[in-house]
Amino acid sequence: MFKYLPLLWANLGRKRLRTSLTLASIIVAFLLFGLMQTLRVALTGSPDLAGIDRLITMHKTSFIQSLPLAYLNRIKSVDGVVTATSQDWFGGIYQEDRNQLPTFAVEADTFFEVYNEYQLKPEELDAFLEDRTSAIVGPMVAQRFGWKVGDIIPMRSNVWTRKEGGNTWPLKIAGIYQASNGDNQSIYLHYEYLNESRREIRDMIGWVVVRLADPARSAEIAEKIDAMFANSSTETKTSTEKAFIQGFANQMGNIGKLLTMVAAAVFFTMLLVTANTMGQSIRERINEIGVMKTLGFSGAGVTLLILGEALLVTGLGGAIGLALAALASEGIGAAVAQFFPVLGMPASTWGVGAVLIVLLGALAAALPCAQASQLKIVDALRKT
């Protein structure tokens, strides 16, 4: 088949305007597909990056309702739990309201035991653990605002207020972490610092993150944790971290279903355009097909050439579209980094795109291939 590539390329160049318009429609279709995959990752927080050995325990009624701090030690005592840590949503704002940053108050002593994908230099880790007014920040947010270790930054909260008035907590940057889970612009401060100085509540936490010794026991341990607090004034709901992230994203609606419907409409339109182009191209070359069959090309051989032509134009447009989507996602990520911790076109998009290229190319060439294979030499040579 590769020896016929010059012939296939020459056929595409016969009607350059028509081929260009078809190629443009394919590029746009795959560009939109790549961007929609990027949007899906941004809105769901990429559940695939969640730890398989972690559970999340939250209030049974709502994510925004708090749990008693005493729950943390009780959860740590459950058989099969390696350790657990608490988190609170701080709602960080830096300088201006548009600079909203994902900021969390965490139990510093156990945070790195639960999230071993976060790494700090030894001296920075020691500084963070020793100073309860300190915080660690992601490399992207540090670069964005020019922060460096030792800087003191005023971080406002849109959730909590201080006992002495105001809603600003001065934070000393103890370190800039590196994380392998895609989180590069969050801020983590000490829960003790928040708890002792906020006006609204004391000794309450947002949720508990549990690390398991055996992920296969996640369902069993989740039931044990929830059973401990059943029929209490504050019942809990425990699920895997992946389910927790996905459920949080689903509050905005079924993003996956919506994006699938949009992608299906885009690719259906592209399929119609490509199939029409291939149909017109074959009708214009009926005489040539007759000559090829006269020279010894079989019906299957002619069919493969038409299929190869369809796959060539679809593959070329798909590759360009996905490449443009990857570049665009990087630019968009830099512009909206404060809103989406994880933003980028997932690597799986290339694999799915390759499957779509083959499938759509084959469908677009199906009818022209059938017509060409059944065409008799006499009928082909008779047409002008």
N, C-alpha and C positions, 0 to 999 in steps of 0.2 A: 504493500500500500504506500510505503514511504517514497517509492520511486515515482509515484504519480502525483506527489505534492506540487511540482511545478505546473502540471496540468490543472490541478484543483485551484491553485492560486491564480492562474491565467483565467479560468472560468469566472472567478469572483471579480476580476478586473474588467470584465466586458462591459457591464453596466455600473460604472463607478458610483454614480449618484445613488442608484437604488441600493447597492451594496453598502454604501456609507450610511444611508438612513437606517438600513436594517441593523448594521453594526452599532449605530448609536442607540437604537432601541434596546439592544441586548446589554450594552454597557450601562445604560440607565437602570435597567431592571436589576442587574447584579450589584450596582452601586447602592440602590435602595435596599436590596437584600442585606448587604454587608452593614449598612447603617442601622437597619432594624435589629440585626443581631447585636450590634453595639448597644443600642438603646435597651434591649432586653437585659443585657448584662448590667447596665447602669441602674436600671429600675429594680432589679431583683437582688443586687448586691452580689451577683454571681454565687448562687448556692453551691456550685460545684467546688468552690474554694473552702467551704466549711469543713471543720474537723470532723472526721468520722467517729472519733472517740470522745465527743463532747455532747452534753445535753444542756438545755436551757430550761430553767425553772422560773416561771413568771406567775403573776396573779391570775387566777382562773378566769376572772371576769374580763380584764382588759390589761393590755400591755402598759398603759399609762398609770395604773394603780400600783402602789408600792407594797413591799413585803417587809415584815419585821426583821431587823438585823439578826435576831436570835435564830432565825431559820438557817442562816449560813452554817453555823457550827453543827446544827442538827443534821443538815444534809451531808456535811463532811464525814459524819459518823456512819453513814449508810454503807453496808457491805458492798464492795465492788467499786466504790468511789475512791479514786486516788487522791484528789484534792478538789477544791471548789473555790471560786472567787466571786465577789459581787461587783456589779456595775450599776451606775446611775447615769441617766442622760442629763448632761449639764446645759446643752444648748448654747454653745459658744459663739460670741460675736466679737470681732476684733475691729476696733476703731469705727467702722461704718456698718450700718445694718445689712448692706449687701455682702459683707464679708462674714457669712455664716459658716462656721467650721464644725465638723463632727467632733465634739468634745465629751469625754466620759470621765466620771469619777470612779476609780477602781480601788480595790484592796491591793495595795502595791506589793505586799509580801507574797501573795499567791498568784498575782497576775501572770508572771513569767513561767510559773509552774503549769498553769492551765494553757497558756498560749506560748508554746515553745518556739513558734515560728517568728516571734519578735526577738531581736537581738540588739544588745547595747554593748558598748565598750565597758570593760570591768569598772573603770573609774567612774564612768557615767552612771552605771547601775548603782554603785555604792552611793553616789551623790543623790540619786533619786530616792533611794530607800531611807537615807538619813534625814532628808529635809522634807517635811510634810507640806511645805508651801511650794514644792517644786513640781515640775511636769516634764513629760517627754513628748516630743513632737515628731511627725513624719518628715522625711526629707523634702517632699514636694512643697509642703506649707512653709517649711523653714526657708527654702530657696525663694519662694514667692514673696515673702515679707522681709527677707534679709535677716532672719533670726540666726543667732549663734548661741552656743552653750554659754551660760552665765547671764544672758539677757533676762530682764524682768519685763514681762508683758502684761498689760491690763486686759483681762478677758471678762467680757460681760456675759451674763446668763439671761436668756429669755424665759427661764423657768423659775429660778430661785432668787431670793433677795437676802441680803445680809442682815444680821440682827442689829447692827449699828447703822443700818440704812444703806441704800444703794444696791446695785446688783453687779458690782465689779470686783473680781478676785485677782489680785496681783499674783502672777505665776513666774517662778524662776525656772528657766529652761535648764534642766539637768543633763539632758542628752537628746540626741537625734537617733531614733531607732531605725533599723532595717527590718522589713517584714517580707516573708516569702509568699504571703497570701494575697498580695495586691494592694494592701492598705498602705498608702504612702503619704497621707495628709491628715491623719487624725491627731488628736491631742488627748493625753491621759494624765489626769491629776489625782491626788490622793483623796480617797473617800473621807478620811478623818478630817482633812482640811475643810471639805464642804460640809460635813455633818456638824462640826462644832461651831460653824459660823453662820449657817443659814437660819432664817427666821421661821420658815413654814413648819418643818417637822424635824424630829430628832430620832436617831436610831432606826431609820427606815431605809431600805435599799430598793433599787429598781427591779433587778432580776439577778439570778444566780447562774453562773456558768460552771458546769460540772465536768470534770475529766474522769474518764472511766479506765479501769484496768483492762477490761475486755469489751470491745464495741459490740460483740455478739449478744451481750446481756443488756443492751440499751433499753429495750422494751420492758424487761423485768425490773431494772433499777428505776426507770421512770415511774412505774406503777408503785414501787415501794415508797418513793419520795412523795408522791401525791397522796398515798394512803396515810402517811404520817400527819398530814395536815387536813385530812378529810373531816368534815363537820365542824371545822374551826371557823372563827370569824374571818379568816384570811386563807381560803383554800388556794391550791396551786394547780398549775398545768405544766407538765414537763414533756418536752419533745426534743428530738434531735436538733442540733444547731442548723442543719440544712432545712429542716421543716420550719424552724422558727424564722429564718431569713425569708423563705418563700412565702410564709404566711404574712409576714410584715409587708412584703411587696404586693401581695394579693389584696391588701386593703385599698389599693388604687384600682382594683378591677383585675380581670383576667387578662393580663398583658400579653401572655403567650398566645392565647386564642385570637386576640385582636391583631397582633402582628402577623400571625399565620394567615389570617383572612386577607390582610393587605398584601402580603407577599404572593398569595395565590392569585389575586386579581392582577398584580403586576406581571407575573410570569405567564398568565393566560393571555394577556395582551401581547406580550413579547412572542409567545408561541404563534399567535395568529399572524403577526407581521412576518416572522421567519418562514412559516409555512407558505404564506402568499408569495414571498420572494422566491422560494425554491420552486413552487409551482410554475410561476412565470418563467423562471430560468429554464426549466425542463421543456415547457411548451415551445420556447424559442429555439430549442436545440434538438427537436425531434429528428430532423434529417441527419444530424451528426450521430445521434444514437443508432439510427439505421445503418450508417456507414461503419460504425464501430462493431456492430453485430455482424455485418458482412465480412469484416476483417478477422472475425474469430472471437470477439468478446462475447462471453455468455451472458445470459440474463442476470445471473448472480454477480458477475463482474461489474456490469453496468450499475446494478443496485448498490454495490459497495462504493463505487465512485461517487454516486449521488449522496449516499450516506456520509462519506468522508467529507464532501463539500459542506454539508450541513453542520457536521461536527467541527469543521475548521472554523467557520464563521462564528458559531456559537462559543467554541472554546476561546477564540481570540477576544470576542466581546466580553465573555465571562471573566477571563483573566484580567483584562484591563479594568473592568468594573470593580472587581474585588480589590485590586491593587489601589484604586482610587479611594475605595471605602476605608481601607486600612490607613491610608495617609490622612483622610478626612477625620477619622476617629481620633487620631493623635492630636490634630489641631483642635477639635472640639473638646477633647479631654483637658487640654491646657486652659481653655476658656471657662470651663464650668467645673473645675477641679474642686471648688469649695462645696459643691452640691453633691457630687458623685464620687465617693472614695475609690470605686472600681469602675474605670471606663476604658474600654478598648475592644477592638474586634476580636472575639475569641478565636483561637487557632482552629477549632472544629469547623469554623465557617468555610475554610478552604476545602475541607473534605466534603462537606455538604454541597458546596458549590460545584465540585468536580462531578458529583453524582447528578446534580441538576443539569449540568452541561451535557452530559451523555444522554440523560433522559429526554430533555427538551430538544436536543439536536435530532435524536432518533424519531421523536414524535413529529417534528417539523418535516422530516424527510419521508415519513411513512407513506403518504399518498403518492408523492412523485415517484418513489421507489417502486410502488406497486404498478403504477402506470407504465413506467419504463420497462419493467421486467416482462410485462405482458404484451408489449408492443411488438407487432410483427414487422419483419424487415420490409416487406412489400408496402405495408401501410405507411411506414416511416419514410421511405424514399418517395412515396407518391405525394406526401404533403410538401407544400412549398412555404 
